[in-house]
Amino acid sequence: MQFVAGPAVTAEWICTRCGVTNRKLVAVGRHEIMDRCVHCGLRHRVSEDERPVRWRAEAA
Ligand SMILES: [Zn+2]
């Protein structure tokens, strides 16, 4: 897991290909990140949703 300086939140997102739940630390104030699925490696654009923890993911 990568180090994030300062306050951070955990973003959970579901891989659109294999369905695995991924988690990433995101600095507070960021609303979109790029991440790779830990299981299949597919790259996703992950964006904040109205729910605090579960983020939206789309293959990118
Ligand atoms: Zn995957």
N, CA, C, O and the ligand as a Tripos MOL2 file, in Angstrom:
@<TRIPOS>MOLECULE
protein
  241   239    61     0     0
PROTEIN
NO_CHARGES

@<TRIPOS>ATOM
      1 N           0.8510   -1.1990    0.0000 N.3       1 MET1
      2 CA          0.0000    0.0000    0.0000 C.3       1 MET1
      3 C           0.8820    1.2430    0.0000 C.2       1 MET1
      4 O           1.8840    1.3000    0.7120 O.2       1 MET1
      5 N           0.5170    2.2060   -0.7770 N.am      2 GLN2
      6 CA          1.3800    3.3780   -0.8960 C.3       2 GLN2
      7 C           1.1810    4.3330    0.2560 C.2       2 GLN2
      8 O           0.0900    4.4270    0.8180 O.2       2 GLN2
      9 N           2.2500    5.0480    0.6100 N.am      3 PHE3
     10 CA          2.1870    5.9850    1.7170 C.3       3 PHE3
     11 C           1.5420    7.2790    1.2450 C.2       3 PHE3
     12 O           1.8830    7.8040    0.1850 O.2       3 PHE3
     13 N           0.6100    7.7860    2.0410 N.am      4 VAL4
     14 CA         -0.0340    9.0580    1.7320 C.3       4 VAL4
     15 C           0.2230   10.0050    2.8960 C.2       4 VAL4
     16 O          -0.1720    9.7160    4.0260 O.2       4 VAL4
     17 N           0.8680   11.1120    2.6390 N.am      5 ALA5
     18 CA          1.1270   12.0940    3.6900 C.3       5 ALA5
     19 C          -0.1610   12.8370    4.0390 C.2       5 ALA5
     20 O          -0.9410   13.2050    3.1610 O.2       5 ALA5
     21 N          -0.3610   13.0460    5.3110 N.am      6 GLY6
     22 CA         -1.5290   13.8170    5.7400 C.3       6 GLY6
     23 C          -2.7640   12.9540    5.8040 C.2       6 GLY6
     24 O          -2.6930   11.7370    5.6300 O.2       6 GLY6
     25 N          -3.9020   13.5840    6.0550 N.am      7 PRO7
     26 CA         -5.1430   12.8340    6.2180 C.3       7 PRO7
     27 C          -5.5320   12.0960    4.9430 C.2       7 PRO7
     28 O          -5.4140   12.6180    3.8350 O.2       7 PRO7
     29 N          -5.9950   10.8780    5.1330 N.am      8 ALA8
     30 CA         -6.3510   10.0620    3.9740 C.3       8 ALA8
     31 C          -7.5890    9.2340    4.3030 C.2       8 ALA8
     32 O          -7.8940    8.9800    5.4680 O.2       8 ALA8
     33 N          -8.2790    8.8290    3.2750 N.am      9 VAL9
     34 CA         -9.4310    7.9500    3.4330 C.3       9 VAL9
     35 C          -9.1790    6.6720    2.6460 C.2       9 VAL9
     36 O          -8.3780    6.6610    1.7110 O.2       9 VAL9
     37 N          -9.8530    5.6110    3.0190 N.am     10 THR10
     38 CA         -9.7610    4.3720    2.2620 C.3      10 THR10
     39 C         -10.8720    4.3430    1.2250 C.2      10 THR10
     40 O         -12.0520    4.4750    1.5480 O.2      10 THR10
     41 N         -10.4730    4.1690   -0.0170 N.am     11 ALA11
     42 CA        -11.4450    4.0130   -1.0930 C.3      11 ALA11
     43 C         -11.5430    2.5330   -1.4460 C.2      11 ALA11
     44 O         -10.5270    1.8880   -1.7050 O.2      11 ALA11
     45 N         -12.7480    1.9980   -1.4580 N.am     12 GLU12
     46 CA        -12.9850    0.6190   -1.8890 C.3      12 GLU12
     47 C         -13.6150    0.6630   -3.2590 C.2      12 GLU12
     48 O         -14.5320    1.4450   -3.5100 O.2      12 GLU12
     49 N         -13.1140   -0.1930   -4.1580 N.am     13 TRP13
     50 CA        -13.7470   -0.2550   -5.4730 C.3      13 TRP13
     51 C         -13.7270   -1.6850   -5.9810 C.2      13 TRP13
     52 O         -12.8620   -2.4800   -5.6130 O.2      13 TRP13
     53 N         -14.6830   -1.9960   -6.8230 N.am     14 ILE14
     54 CA        -14.8490   -3.3560   -7.3320 C.3      14 ILE14
     55 C         -14.3360   -3.4180   -8.7640 C.2      14 ILE14
     56 O         -14.7250   -2.6130   -9.6100 O.2      14 ILE14
     57 N         -13.4660   -4.3760   -9.0250 N.am     15 CYS15
     58 CA        -12.9440   -4.5490  -10.3780 C.3      15 CYS15
     59 C         -14.0760   -4.9150  -11.3340 C.2      15 CYS15
     60 O         -14.8920   -5.7890  -11.0390 O.2      15 CYS15
     61 N         -14.1180   -4.2380  -12.4810 N.am     16 THR16
     62 CA        -15.1880   -4.5060  -13.4460 C.3      16 THR16
     63 C         -14.9420   -5.8070  -14.2080 C.2      16 THR16
     64 O         -15.8660   -6.3430  -14.8210 O.2      16 THR16
     65 N         -13.7130   -6.3220  -14.1790 N.am     17 ARG17
     66 CA        -13.4300   -7.5660  -14.9130 C.3      17 ARG17
     67 C         -13.5490   -8.7980  -14.0290 C.2      17 ARG17
     68 O         -14.2170   -9.7620  -14.4010 O.2      17 ARG17
     69 N         -12.9010   -8.7780  -12.8470 N.am     18 CYS18
     70 CA        -12.8630  -10.0070  -12.0490 C.3      18 CYS18
     71 C         -13.6930   -9.9040  -10.7590 C.2      18 CYS18
     72 O         -13.8880  -10.9070  -10.0720 O.2      18 CYS18
     73 N         -14.1770   -8.7110  -10.4290 N.am     19 GLY19
     74 CA        -15.0830   -8.5830   -9.2990 C.3      19 GLY19
     75 C         -14.4120   -8.5060   -7.9410 C.2      19 GLY19
     76 O         -15.0880   -8.4650   -6.9140 O.2      19 GLY19
     77 N         -13.0930   -8.4860   -7.9280 N.am     20 VAL20
     78 CA        -12.3720   -8.4030   -6.6580 C.3      20 VAL20
     79 C         -12.5270   -6.9990   -6.0560 C.2      20 VAL20
     80 O         -12.5480   -5.9990   -6.7730 O.2      20 VAL20
     81 N         -12.6330   -6.9530   -4.7340 N.am     21 THR21
     82 CA        -12.6760   -5.6700   -4.0410 C.3      21 THR21
     83 C         -11.2520   -5.1660   -3.8180 C.2      21 THR21
     84 O         -10.4140   -5.8680   -3.2520 O.2      21 THR21
     85 N         -10.9950   -3.9590   -4.2630 N.am     22 ASN22
     86 CA         -9.6900   -3.3260   -4.0800 C.3      22 ASN22
     87 C          -9.8290   -2.1850   -3.0800 C.2      22 ASN22
     88 O         -10.8890   -1.5730   -2.9450 O.2      22 ASN22
     89 N          -8.7300   -1.9190   -2.3870 N.am     23 ARG23
     90 CA         -8.7230   -0.7940   -1.4490 C.3      23 ARG23
     91 C          -7.4870    0.0480   -1.6870 C.2      23 ARG23
     92 O          -6.3950   -0.4630   -1.9360 O.2      23 ARG23
     93 N          -7.6860    1.3410   -1.6030 N.am     24 LYS24
     94 CA         -6.5490    2.2430   -1.7990 C.3      24 LYS24
     95 C          -6.6900    3.4350   -0.8610 C.2      24 LYS24
     96 O          -7.7850    3.9580   -0.6550 O.2      24 LYS24
     97 N          -5.5620    3.8510   -0.2990 N.am     25 LEU25
     98 CA         -5.5550    5.0660    0.5230 C.3      25 LEU25
     99 C          -5.5200    6.2770   -0.4080 C.2      25 LEU25
    100 O          -4.6970    6.3580   -1.3200 O.2      25 LEU25
    101 N          -6.4160    7.1980   -0.1600 N.am     26 VAL26
    102 CA         -6.5210    8.3800   -1.0080 C.3      26 VAL26
    103 C          -6.4390    9.6120   -0.1150 C.2      26 VAL26
    104 O          -7.1210    9.6900    0.9070 O.2      26 VAL26
    105 N          -5.6170   10.5600   -0.4960 N.am     27 ALA27
    106 CA         -5.5110   11.8000    0.2790 C.3      27 ALA27
    107 C          -6.8650   12.5010    0.3190 C.2      27 ALA27
    108 O          -7.5700   12.5700   -0.6880 O.2      27 ALA27
    109 N          -7.2120   13.0120    1.4760 N.am     28 VAL28
    110 CA         -8.4710   13.7460    1.6080 C.3      28 VAL28
    111 C          -8.4810   14.9100    0.6220 C.2      28 VAL28
    112 O          -7.4900   15.6280    0.4910 O.2      28 VAL28
    113 N          -9.5870   15.0920   -0.0580 N.am     29 GLY29
    114 CA         -9.6910   16.1850   -1.0210 C.3      29 GLY29
    115 C          -9.5630   15.7220   -2.4580 C.2      29 GLY29
    116 O          -9.9180   16.4500   -3.3850 O.2      29 GLY29
    117 N          -9.0430   14.4840   -2.6510 N.am     30 ARG30
    118 CA         -8.9920   13.9440   -4.0120 C.3      30 ARG30
    119 C         -10.3040   13.2430   -4.3000 C.2      30 ARG30
    120 O         -10.8770   12.5860   -3.4310 O.2      30 ARG30
    121 N         -10.7730   13.3900   -5.5300 N.am     31 HIS31
    122 CA        -12.0710   12.8200   -5.8840 C.3      31 HIS31
    123 C         -11.9690   11.7770   -6.9810 C.2      31 HIS31
    124 O         -12.9500   11.1080   -7.3070 O.2      31 HIS31
    125 N         -10.7790   11.6410   -7.5480 N.am     32 GLU32
    126 CA        -10.5970   10.6570   -8.6090 C.3      32 GLU32
    127 C          -9.1530   10.1800   -8.5810 C.2      32 GLU32
    128 O          -8.2250   10.9690   -8.4020 O.2      32 GLU32
    129 N          -8.9810    8.8840   -8.7590 N.am     33 ILE33
    130 CA         -7.6420    8.3090   -8.7760 C.3      33 ILE33
    131 C          -7.5670    7.2880   -9.9040 C.2      33 ILE33
    132 O          -8.5880    6.8610  -10.4440 O.2      33 ILE33
    133 N          -6.3430    6.9050  -10.2490 N.am     34 MET34
    134 CA         -6.1470    5.7780  -11.1360 C.3      34 MET34
    135 C          -5.5480    4.6530  -10.2890 C.2      34 MET34
    136 O          -4.6590    4.8810   -9.4690 O.2      34 MET34
    137 N          -6.0530    3.4360  -10.5030 N.am     35 ASP35
    138 CA         -5.5400    2.3150   -9.7230 C.3      35 ASP35
    139 C          -5.6350    1.0560  -10.5680 C.2      35 ASP35
    140 O          -6.3950    0.9870  -11.5340 O.2      35 ASP35
    141 N          -4.8460    0.0630  -10.1790 N.am     36 ARG36
    142 CA         -4.8880   -1.2270  -10.8640 C.3      36 ARG36
    143 C          -5.4580   -2.2690   -9.9200 C.2      36 ARG36
    144 O          -5.1970   -2.2540   -8.7170 O.2      36 ARG36
    145 N          -6.2330   -3.1650  -10.4830 N.am     37 CYS37
    146 CA         -6.7780   -4.2700   -9.7020 C.3      37 CYS37
    147 C          -5.6310   -5.1340   -9.1680 C.2      37 CYS37
    148 O          -4.7180   -5.4950   -9.9110 O.2      37 CYS37
    149 N          -5.6870   -5.4630   -7.8680 N.am     38 VAL38
    150 CA         -4.6220   -6.2850   -7.2830 C.3      38 VAL38
    151 C          -4.6580   -7.7030   -7.8370 C.2      38 VAL38
    152 O          -3.6430   -8.3990   -7.8110 O.2      38 VAL38
    153 N          -5.8020   -8.1390   -8.3340 N.am     39 HIS39
    154 CA         -5.9580   -9.5110   -8.7830 C.3      39 HIS39
    155 C          -5.6130   -9.6770  -10.2620 C.2      39 HIS39
    156 O          -4.7940  -10.5260  -10.6130 O.2      39 HIS39
    157 N          -6.2250   -8.8830  -11.1240 N.am     40 CYS40
    158 CA         -6.0180   -9.0900  -12.5660 C.3      40 CYS40
    159 C          -5.2040   -7.9740  -13.2200 C.2      40 CYS40
    160 O          -4.8190   -8.0920  -14.3840 O.2      40 CYS40
    161 N          -4.9370   -6.8920  -12.4820 N.am     41 GLY41
    162 CA         -4.0530   -5.8580  -13.0010 C.3      41 GLY41
    163 C          -4.7110   -4.8580  -13.9340 C.2      41 GLY41
    164 O          -4.0450   -3.9630  -14.4550 O.2      41 GLY41
    165 N          -6.0120   -5.0020  -14.1500 N.am     42 LEU42
    166 CA         -6.6930   -4.0800  -15.0590 C.3      42 LEU42
    167 C          -6.7370   -2.6790  -14.4490 C.2      42 LEU42
    168 O          -7.0370   -2.4990  -13.2690 O.2      42 LEU42
    169 N          -6.4290   -1.7020  -15.2900 N.am     43 ARG43
    170 CA         -6.3750   -0.3150  -14.8280 C.3      43 ARG43
    171 C          -7.7830    0.2830  -14.8100 C.2      43 ARG43
    172 O          -8.5760    0.0750  -15.7290 O.2      43 ARG43
    173 N          -8.0680    1.0200  -13.7590 N.am     44 HIS44
    174 CA         -9.3830    1.6470  -13.6140 C.3      44 HIS44
    175 C          -9.2650    3.1100  -13.2330 C.2      44 HIS44
    176 O          -8.3140    3.5310  -12.5750 O.2      44 HIS44
    177 N         -10.2440    3.8600  -13.6610 N.am     45 ARG45
    178 CA        -10.4300    5.2040  -13.1220 C.3      45 ARG45
    179 C         -11.4590    5.0580  -11.9950 C.2      45 ARG45
    180 O         -12.5630    4.5600  -12.2110 O.2      45 ARG45
    181 N         -11.0850    5.4940  -10.8070 N.am     46 VAL46
    182 CA        -11.9190    5.3120   -9.6290 C.3      46 VAL46
    183 C         -12.3300    6.6900   -9.1300 C.2      46 VAL46
    184 O         -11.4850    7.5480   -8.8750 O.2      46 VAL46
    185 N         -13.6390    6.8920   -8.9930 N.am     47 SER47
    186 CA        -14.1050    8.2240   -8.6000 C.3      47 SER47
    187 C         -15.0480    8.1310   -7.4210 C.2      47 SER47
    188 O         -15.7730    7.1520   -7.2440 O.2      47 SER47
    189 N         -15.0150    9.1610   -6.6360 N.am     48 GLU48
    190 CA        -15.7870    9.2270   -5.4070 C.3      48 GLU48
    191 C         -17.2820    9.1650   -5.7180 C.2      48 GLU48
    192 O         -17.7580    9.7200   -6.7080 O.2      48 GLU48
    193 N         -17.9970    8.4750   -4.8440 N.am     49 ASP49
    194 CA        -19.4510    8.3790   -4.9890 C.3      49 ASP49
    195 C         -20.0880    9.0490   -3.7830 C.2      49 ASP49
    196 O         -19.3890    9.5820   -2.9210 O.2      49 ASP49
    197 N         -21.3990    9.0250   -3.7210 N.am     50 GLU50
    198 CA        -22.0620    9.6700   -2.5840 C.3      50 GLU50
    199 C         -21.8060    8.9060   -1.2940 C.2      50 GLU50
    200 O         -21.7350    9.5060   -0.2210 O.2      50 GLU50
    201 N         -21.6680    7.5880   -1.3900 N.am     51 ARG51
    202 CA        -21.3000    6.8170   -0.2060 C.3      51 ARG51
    203 C         -19.8370    7.0850    0.1270 C.2      51 ARG51
    204 O         -19.0330    7.2980   -0.7810 O.2      51 ARG51
    205 N         -19.4810    7.0800    1.3870 N.am     52 PRO52
    206 CA        -18.1380    7.5230    1.7670 C.3      52 PRO52
    207 C         -17.0090    6.5600    1.4040 C.2      52 PRO52
    208 O         -15.9070    7.0120    1.0940 O.2      52 PRO52
    209 N         -17.2420    5.2750    1.4320 N.am     53 VAL53
    210 CA        -16.1370    4.3300    1.2720 C.3      53 VAL53
    211 C         -16.1210    3.6850   -0.1110 C.2      53 VAL53
    212 O         -15.0700    3.5910   -0.7440 O.2      53 VAL53
    213 N         -17.2930    3.2400   -0.5780 N.am     54 ARG54
    214 CA        -17.3470    2.5270   -1.8510 C.3      54 ARG54
    215 C         -17.3060    3.5240   -3.0090 C.2      54 ARG54
    216 O         -18.2100    4.3440   -3.1700 O.2      54 ARG54
    217 N         -16.2410    3.4390   -3.8130 N.am     55 TRP55
    218 CA        -16.0970    4.3530   -4.9470 C.3      55 TRP55
    219 C         -16.5140    3.6650   -6.2210 C.2      55 TRP55
    220 O         -16.5850    2.4380   -6.2850 O.2      55 TRP55
    221 N         -16.7910    4.4580   -7.2340 N.am     56 ARG56
    222 CA        -17.1630    3.9470   -8.5560 C.3      56 ARG56
    223 C         -15.9080    3.6520   -9.3520 C.2      56 ARG56
    224 O         -14.9270    4.3930   -9.2820 O.2      56 ARG56
    225 N         -15.9430    2.5740  -10.1050 N.am     57 ALA57
    226 CA        -14.7790    2.2180  -10.9010 C.3      57 ALA57
    227 C         -15.1890    1.9570  -12.3440 C.2      57 ALA57
    228 O         -16.2180    1.3340  -12.6030 O.2      57 ALA57
    229 N         -14.3800    2.4370  -13.2770 N.am     58 GLU58
    230 CA        -14.5730    2.0730  -14.6770 C.3      58 GLU58
    231 C         -13.2200    1.7360  -15.2680 C.2      58 GLU58
    232 O         -12.2140    2.3690  -14.9480 O.2      58 GLU58
    233 N         -13.2020    0.7460  -16.1230 N.am     59 ALA59
    234 CA        -11.9430    0.3550  -16.7650 C.3      59 ALA59
    235 C         -11.4120    1.5480  -17.5590 C.2      59 ALA59
    236 O         -12.1750    2.2760  -18.1940 O.2      59 ALA59
    237 N         -10.1110    1.7330  -17.5140 N.am     60 ALA60
    238 CA         -9.5120    2.8890  -18.1830 C.3      60 ALA60
    239 C          -8.1980    2.4700  -18.8520 C.2      60 ALA60
    240 O          -7.5310    3.2970  -19.4730 O.2      60 ALA60
    241 ZN         -9.5990   -7.4780  -11.4770 Zn       61 ZN61
@<TRIPOS>BOND
     1     1     2 1
     2     2     3 1
     3     3     4 2
     4     3     5 am
     5     5     6 1
     6     6     7 1
     7     7     8 2
     8     7     9 am
     9     9    10 1
    10    10    11 1
    11    11    12 2
    12    11    13 am
    13    13    14 1
    14    14    15 1
    15    15    16 2
    16    15    17 am
    17    17    18 1
    18    18    19 1
    19    19    20 2
    20    19    21 am
    21    21    22 1
    22    22    23 1
    23    23    24 2
    24    23    25 am
    25    25    26 1
    26    26    27 1
    27    27    28 2
    28    27    29 am
    29    29    30 1
    30    30    31 1
    31    31    32 2
    32    31    33 am
    33    33    34 1
    34    34    35 1
    35    35    36 2
    36    35    37 am
    37    37    38 1
    38    38    39 1
    39    39    40 2
    40    39    41 am
    41    41    42 1
    42    42    43 1
    43    43    44 2
    44    43    45 am
    45    45    46 1
    46    46    47 1
    47    47    48 2
    48    47    49 am
    49    49    50 1
    50    50    51 1
    51    51    52 2
    52    51    53 am
    53    53    54 1
    54    54    55 1
    55    55    56 2
    56    55    57 am
    57    57    58 1
    58    58    59 1
    59    59    60 2
    60    59    61 am
    61    61    62 1
    62    62    63 1
    63    63    64 2
    64    63    65 am
    65    65    66 1
    66    66    67 1
    67    67    68 2
    68    67    69 am
    69    69    70 1
    70    70    71 1
    71    71    72 2
    72    71    73 am
    73    73    74 1
    74    74    75 1
    75    75    76 2
    76    75    77 am
    77    77    78 1
    78    78    79 1
    79    79    80 2
    80    79    81 am
    81    81    82 1
    82    82    83 1
    83    83    84 2
    84    83    85 am
    85    85    86 1
    86    86    87 1
    87    87    88 2
    88    87    89 am
    89    89    90 1
    90    90    91 1
    91    91    92 2
    92    91    93 am
    93    93    94 1
    94    94    95 1
    95    95    96 2
    96    95    97 am
    97    97    98 1
    98    98    99 1
    99    99   100 2
   100    99   101 am
   101   101   102 1
   102   102   103 1
   103   103   104 2
   104   103   105 am
   105   105   106 1
   106   106   107 1
   107   107   108 2
   108   107   109 am
   109   109   110 1
   110   110   111 1
   111   111   112 2
   112   111   113 am
   113   113   114 1
   114   114   115 1
   115   115   116 2
   116   115   117 am
   117   117   118 1
   118   118   119 1
   119   119   120 2
   120   119   121 am
   121   121   122 1
   122   122   123 1
   123   123   124 2
   124   123   125 am
   125   125   126 1
   126   126   127 1
   127   127   128 2
   128   127   129 am
   129   129   130 1
   130   130   131 1
   131   131   132 2
   132   131   133 am
   133   133   134 1
   134   134   135 1
   135   135   136 2
   136   135   137 am
   137   137   138 1
   138   138   139 1
   139   139   140 2
   140   139   141 am
   141   141   142 1
   142   142   143 1
   143   143   144 2
   144   143   145 am
   145   145   146 1
   146   146   147 1
   147   147   148 2
   148   147   149 am
   149   149   150 1
   150   150   151 1
   151   151   152 2
   152   151   153 am
   153   153   154 1
   154   154   155 1
   155   155   156 2
   156   155   157 am
   157   157   158 1
   158   158   159 1
   159   159   160 2
   160   159   161 am
   161   161   162 1
   162   162   163 1
   163   163   164 2
   164   163   165 am
   165   165   166 1
   166   166   167 1
   167   167   168 2
   168   167   169 am
   169   169   170 1
   170   170   171 1
   171   171   172 2
   172   171   173 am
   173   173   174 1
   174   174   175 1
   175   175   176 2
   176   175   177 am
   177   177   178 1
   178   178   179 1
   179   179   180 2
   180   179   181 am
   181   181   182 1
   182   182   183 1
   183   183   184 2
   184   183   185 am
   185   185   186 1
   186   186   187 1
   187   187   188 2
   188   187   189 am
   189   189   190 1
   190   190   191 1
   191   191   192 2
   192   191   193 am
   193   193   194 1
   194   194   195 1
   195   195   196 2
   196   195   197 am
   197   197   198 1
   198   198   199 1
   199   199   200 2
   200   199   201 am
   201   201   202 1
   202   202   203 1
   203   203   204 2
   204   203   205 am
   205   205   206 1
   206   206   207 1
   207   207   208 2
   208   207   209 am
   209   209   210 1
   210   210   211 1
   211   211   212 2
   212   211   213 am
   213   213   214 1
   214   214   215 1
   215   215   216 2
   216   215   217 am
   217   217   218 1
   218   218   219 1
   219   219   220 2
   220   219   221 am
   221   221   222 1
   222   222   223 1
   223   223   224 2
   224   223   225 am
   225   225   226 1
   226   226   227 1
   227   227   228 2
   228   227   229 am
   229   229   230 1
   230   230   231 1
   231   231   232 2
   232   231   233 am
   233   233   234 1
   234   234   235 1
   235   235   236 2
   236   235   237 am
   237   237   238 1
   238   238   239 1
   239   239   240 2
@<TRIPOS>SUBSTRUCTURE
     1 MET1         2 RESIDUE 1 A MET
     2 GLN2         6 RESIDUE 1 A GLN
     3 PHE3        10 RESIDUE 1 A PHE
     4 VAL4        14 RESIDUE 1 A VAL
     5 ALA5        18 RESIDUE 1 A ALA
     6 GLY6        22 RESIDUE 1 A GLY
     7 PRO7        26 RESIDUE 1 A PRO
     8 ALA8        30 RESIDUE 1 A ALA
     9 VAL9        34 RESIDUE 1 A VAL
    10 THR10       38 RESIDUE 1 A THR
    11 ALA11       42 RESIDUE 1 A ALA
    12 GLU12       46 RESIDUE 1 A GLU
    13 TRP13       50 RESIDUE 1 A TRP
    14 ILE14       54 RESIDUE 1 A ILE
    15 CYS15       58 RESIDUE 1 A CYS
    16 THR16       62 RESIDUE 1 A THR
    17 ARG17       66 RESIDUE 1 A ARG
    18 CYS18       70 RESIDUE 1 A CYS
    19 GLY19       74 RESIDUE 1 A GLY
    20 VAL20       78 RESIDUE 1 A VAL
    21 THR21       82 RESIDUE 1 A THR
    22 ASN22       86 RESIDUE 1 A ASN
    23 ARG23       90 RESIDUE 1 A ARG
    24 LYS24       94 RESIDUE 1 A LYS
    25 LEU25       98 RESIDUE 1 A LEU
    26 VAL26      102 RESIDUE 1 A VAL
    27 ALA27      106 RESIDUE 1 A ALA
    28 VAL28      110 RESIDUE 1 A VAL
    29 GLY29      114 RESIDUE 1 A GLY
    30 ARG30      118 RESIDUE 1 A ARG
    31 HIS31      122 RESIDUE 1 A HIS
    32 GLU32      126 RESIDUE 1 A GLU
    33 ILE33      130 RESIDUE 1 A ILE
    34 MET34      134 RESIDUE 1 A MET
    35 ASP35      138 RESIDUE 1 A ASP
    36 ARG36      142 RESIDUE 1 A ARG
    37 CYS37      146 RESIDUE 1 A CYS
    38 VAL38      150 RESIDUE 1 A VAL
    39 HIS39      154 RESIDUE 1 A HIS
    40 CYS40      158 RESIDUE 1 A CYS
    41 GLY41      162 RESIDUE 1 A GLY
    42 LEU42      166 RESIDUE 1 A LEU
    43 ARG43      170 RESIDUE 1 A ARG
    44 HIS44      174 RESIDUE 1 A HIS
    45 ARG45      178 RESIDUE 1 A ARG
    46 VAL46      182 RESIDUE 1 A VAL
    47 SER47      186 RESIDUE 1 A SER
    48 GLU48      190 RESIDUE 1 A GLU
    49 ASP49      194 RESIDUE 1 A ASP
    50 GLU50      198 RESIDUE 1 A GLU
    51 ARG51      202 RESIDUE 1 A ARG
    52 PRO52      206 RESIDUE 1 A PRO
    53 VAL53      210 RESIDUE 1 A VAL
    54 ARG54      214 RESIDUE 1 A ARG
    55 TRP55      218 RESIDUE 1 A TRP
    56 ARG56      222 RESIDUE 1 A ARG
    57 ALA57      226 RESIDUE 1 A ALA
    58 GLU58      230 RESIDUE 1 A GLU
    59 ALA59      234 RESIDUE 1 A ALA
    60 ALA60      238 RESIDUE 1 A ALA
    61 ZN61       241 GROUP 0 **** ****
